[in-house]
Amino acid sequence: MVRTLSYAEQLDECGYVILPSILSPDTIARTTQRIEQLLDASLSTAEYLHGSKGTAHLKDLDPELPWIAHALREEPIARLVRQHLGDASHRGITYRAPMPGHGAQTLHVDWIGPVYEKHVVCTVLLALVDISGRNGGTRLVRGSHRDVPRMLPKSLRDRMPGEIIPALTAGDALLFSGHIYHGGSENNSPHPRHALLINYEGIR
Ligand SMILES: O=C(O)CCC(=O)C(=O)O
């Protein structure tokens, strides 16, 4: 009989796992409304317009989105992050939304070392819309968190064997190792790709 891997085993083996329906439709609507208010307030600043390069960013959103901060402290996210990294803290809730025609990133890692004994960093992406390869989904190279040596791609066009873009439904969480090769892809839809990103670091 084939045994289904647990979320923790999937994360360990593949370097990522999809956690379905973490946010309810009501929570998504409430979050999107607050994000839109914050974007309205920041979109016209010179700092924002110069820095954005076609992707809307907001950071330090914990005080603005306390219900999201609460969800991060609940099962299953809190448990999985703890199982994966041990004691860990996150660097604040951020928002990243590539606009149509934007968002492509070179594949990169958030921690240069491969995983020997211990995972050091991971990220939770919370989808506020359905996300796929069409609208700027996250590129991931399955299993690459274990690669030695690390061959860092140099160009947006560089592709690696095993690369995938997982399809997410609005409300799903994508939890991925910061040691896996990953990167945003270009948004080829007519709408922004709304998502929250939370980076965790193990306490050493
Ligand atoms: O937004 C994404 O899909 C991934 C973003 C990312 O990897 C980054 O900003 O470093």
The ligand as a Gaussian input file, in Angstrom:
#p B3LYP/6-31G(d) Opt

LIG

0 1
 O        6.365000      36.133000      -4.727000
 C        6.844000      35.026000      -5.030000
 O        6.207000      34.187000      -5.668000
 C        8.247000      34.683000      -4.630000
 C        9.009000      35.876000      -4.131000
 C       10.423000      35.597000      -3.789000
 O       10.922000      34.508000      -3.890000
 C       11.236000      36.698000      -3.320000
 O       10.767000      37.858000      -3.305000
 O       12.416000      36.458000      -2.958000

